[in-house]
Amino acid sequence: MIIGITINRSWNIYNFRKGLIQSLLKDGHEVVAIAPEDGYGKKLEDLGCKFYSLDMDNKGSNPLNDLRLTMQLYNIYKKANLDVVLQYTIKPNIFGSIAAHLCNIPSICNVTGLGTVFIHDNITSKIARFLYKTAFRFPSHVFFQNRDDQMLFISQKLVEKRKTSLLPGSGVDIQHFTPGNRVENKVFTFLLVARILYDKGIVEYVEAARKLKAKGIEVKCQLLGEFDYSSGLGIYKVKVDHWEEEGLIEYLGATNDVRPYLDNADCVVLPSYREGTPRSLLEAASQGKPLVATDVPGCREVVVDTYNGFLCEAKNADDLSEKMERMVLSSPNMIEYMGKNSRKLAESKFDEKIVINRYHEKVAECTNAELVNAEASTSVLTYEMS
């Protein structure tokens, strides 16, 4: 079969869906990657994909642009002669579902997180809900990465329950992210890996660092990730520079390989306001790190309180600092215990092989259903002609 994968960034396909692509290619399928070109199109072609560059404004809500995007996807899906398409992130999920329906191609969507659209109740979120409700009549199946998001969509009648199921995020390659030798840091080191956005809880992380410093508790609070101003919720570099000058955090920049930074951390933190299933926590868990995260959808899928880390209240720097302090004061045996439990969770619940197998099953179901429908239509036509 010819299987399309549509996402808002080619970087995203390469970094988060590489295992799925390799598995599909190994089974003899053709894979067509469809995303805006951001330097990873050639790498996807080197993997064995055919790549179509998509002209898409990820954050805009201009109706004319969205109509153009729908038609652009329609033309690509037709030209690529897709048998089924897998879609991720808001715009591909919504406008890709409409385009696939117009092409009579089965589609499988993945709600990887609700993002700022559902965190803030405003006109944009109302429009997004309406678009989801309209578009999600068409996919053959919709995967959700946590039960909270799934129940929200079902309760608001944005999708039929029978079309949905849960998937443990994008999974993690547990052979690639493996526990290394624990670094003996002179100063206890926390690491937050995320895009530099307010909704990732970065301000609360900095304030927690300030509170620990005021108590005389010596820690190093590191921040790793790229700046992102596209949503209007990005934190400007000048502010991060100011925090560094205060001695509150150490900004490490961005990277294509997070593993060395995880190795050097004693604990990984994510004070996000809401997630799908956060990749940063999955990778940290797979590398056997204890975790501190907010008790919100997505994060609590990965962090089991007192088992492999601590959960804190969202948007609460006081509670975050208390949980970080509790981690610092934990015994080396407890730190090791929680790290080993993180690895156990990664192996049993979040191994990407689990995710890949589910996709293979759904692709087979979708295409078999299309074949049955086609045969039924042919039978009806034959009966009518006779």
Secondary structure, DSSP 8 states (H G I E B T S, - for coil): -EEEEE-S-HHHHHHHSHHHHHHHHHTT-EEEEEE--SS-HHHHHHHT-EEEE----SS---HHHHHHHHHHHHHHHHHHT-SEEEEESHHHHHHHHHHHHHHT--EEEEE---HHHHHS-SHHHHHHHHHHHHHTTS-SEEEESSHHHHHHHHHTTSS-GGGEEE--TT-B-TTTS--------SSEEEEEES-BBGGGTHHHHHHHHHHHHHTT--EEEEEE--B--TTS-B--HHHHHHHHHHTS-EE----S--HHHHHT-SEEEE--S--SS-HHHHHHHHTT--EEEESSTTHHHH--BTTTEEEE-TT-HHHHHHHHHHHHTS-HHHHHHHHHHHHHHHHHH-BHHHHHHHHHHHHHHHHHHHHHHHHHHHHHHHHHH-
